[in-house]
């Protein structure tokens, strides 16, 4: 895997680093010497590893900032000590002093602290340079391993999140996902001063399907219904399986009038076309729909918005089913005559 490295330091500084770091086939390198630009870059394009030139202005500040970023804690930060005064004191004060300097650097946020021996330092032996390069290479390996584990964890988390937030039968998002998405949609609508509408849709007399044909047929009917709904929703509409035979659809940037159009269309495409279960069984069903639109007094979590749509759904059922009601209107919007029993078409 190609390593993504951010070098926080001068352009001349990178020339002092081992050759393998500058190998374009193995590493993708970005050099930045301004702390504000570095922070912005890290937030937008997090690198695997950050090499920090200790003598660069803001180096310790960058290490401290990175340590405080919980979501970026996987980035491996290597502080490379190149300050002449400290390098000169290294041999003068001995190991105890060196260990204390190392401890300070690690407490300030660095994952690793390496004393950088300049290539042109005539006082340094070839052995010192070789050890220095090998140590830096080893730390790069550690950083790459940490980044790889983080990516693996992200993939697993994404997979588990998909399972946790999806309904396996219909492949719609589930109620838990709605609990997360609805407040976000409300916040977006209020931030941008746009409209938001919500539809609750319920299959009429669905219990009769299960009682008459069994739950496997009922499950297949819900799958077919979900596919039909998905194919007749707009790209910005978000469907959820709310529970059983009940569905919720979030209509972002959609007024009450537009929501009514969507609801009418869904009612028609369900009631006017047969659902083919298999070669021997086809079933006609209808749905009842309740609509609500976001109001200024609605709570941020969406409870009142949902409850209002649910009340309209109950009114639609009480009025005979197979109809759309809602959007703060007291009038009934009757689509067709209610069907009080299942219509079965046998092949």
Order of alpha helices (4+ residues) and beta strands (2+ residues): beta-alpha-beta-alpha-beta-alpha-beta-alpha-beta-alpha-alpha-beta-alpha-alpha-beta-beta-alpha-beta-beta-beta-alpha-beta-beta-beta
